[in-house]
Amino acid sequence: MFSPMKLIILIAVIAVVWYGFKAMGRMKAKAAAKLDENNDQDNIEDRN
């Protein structure tokens, strides 16, 4: 049977994993946006 302490730890582990994946997603999106920005600047320089 689950004790309250085990349930609290389980919820905490799930929360850490959940927020970890959210943070990784934000970092990937930020890196992709930076890469796109750099590509856009390269394309502008090529046009001149």
BELJOSUL-V392199 format. One record per residue. N is the residue number from 1. OMEGA is omega in whole degrees, -180 to 180 (999 if undefined). D_CENTER is the distance of its C-alpha to the mean C-alpha in whole Angstrom. Layout:
N_OMEGA_D_CENTER / N_OMEGA_D_CENTER
This chain:
1_180_35 / 2_171_32 / 3_180_33 / 4_-179_31 / 5_178_29 / 6_179_28 / 7_179_26 / 8_179_25 / 9_178_23 / 10_179_22 / 11_179_20 / 12_179_19 / 13_179_17 / 14_180_16 / 15_180_14 / 16_179_13 / 17_-179_12 / 18_-179_10 / 19_175_9 / 20_178_7 / 21_177_6 / 22_-180_4 / 23_178_3 / 24_178_2 / 25_178_2 / 26_180_3 / 27_178_4 / 28_179_6 / 29_179_7 / 30_179_9 / 31_179_10 / 32_179_11 / 33_179_13 / 34_178_14 / 35_177_16 / 36_179_17 / 37_179_19 / 38_178_20 / 39_178_22 / 40_179_23 / 41_178_25 / 42_180_26 / 43_179_28 / 44_180_29 / 45_-180_31 / 46_-178_32 / 47_-176_34 / 48_999_36
